[in-house]
Amino acid sequence: MKKLILVAVAVLATASCQSLPRHRSVSLFNGKDLRGWYVDVPKMDNNPSVASPFVVRDGMLVSLGTPGGHLVTDTIYQDYRLEVEYRFAGKPGNCGVLVHASTPRALYGMFPQSLEVQMMHENAGDFWCIMEDVTVPDMEERRGPKEQWGISENKQRRIVNLTDGSENPPGQWNTMVIECLGNSLKVWVNGDLVNHGYDCTADKGRIAIQAEGSEVEFRKLLLTPIHEFSDGA
C-alpha cells in the first residue's frame, strides 16, 4: 500500500504547471471539501484507521496538527501572490506554508523538497530551507555561521525573519501574503514586510500546508497571478 501511495505522489510531482487566468484570483479552498489537494501523511500509509489531520469545519480548512504531514495542491504554480488568513484554534504553536514543493518526503521522510514560510507563533515569516535554498541580506547574522549552512538533515536551515512583532494576539486572525516571482520570495504578516529572499533554487512548485503539532484554522487561501500586480492593467 505504501509503495502505491508513493508512486502516485511521485507521478503528481511530475505534472506540468497549470496555466492561470491572466487577471483572476483563484481560491485554493472551496469552503466545502479538499478538492484540488492531496494528503501526504506517512502514518496513514499502512494504517487505514489513522484519520487525516486535514478537515473542513464550519467553512474553514483546518490543520489538526497531528499526525504530522502535509496537504499539497494537485497543481504546480509559478509567479503568484498567495494571501492566507489563519489563526491558531487553541494554544498557539507550529505550522507553515511550503512553496515550490516538489519531491515528496525529501527530508526526514516527512517534508517535501520546498521552501517553508514559517507560521510558528512569534516566528511567522522565518524561512526554512528544505532541500532548496534561498539567500537573504545579512545571511550570517540571520542564519548563523556559514560553515553550518545547508539544506539537508542536521544543517542550519532556518533563516530568521526581520521582525517577530507583526503577529496579532493569540485567537485573532492573521494575514500572511507570500509573493513568489522568479527566484524572489517575499513575505508580509499583517501588512509588515517580514522577509525577503532572492536567488531561490526553485521558481515553481506545489503549495503545501503543514500539520505540525498545533491546530490551525484557515479561512482564506487566495492565489493571484503575479502579472495582476506588475503590468498596471
Secondary structure, 3 states (H helix, E strand, C coil): CHHHHHHHHHHHHCCCECCCCCCCCEECCCCCCCCCEEEECHHHCCCCCCCCCEEEECCEEEECCCCCEEEEECCEEECEEEEEEEEECCCCCCCEEEEEECCCCCECCCECCEEEEECCCCCCCCEEEEECCCECCCHHHHHCCHHHECCCCCCECEECCCCCCCCCCCCCCEEEEEEEECCEEEEEECCEEEEEEECCCCCEEEEEEEECCCCEEEEEEEEEECHHHHCCC
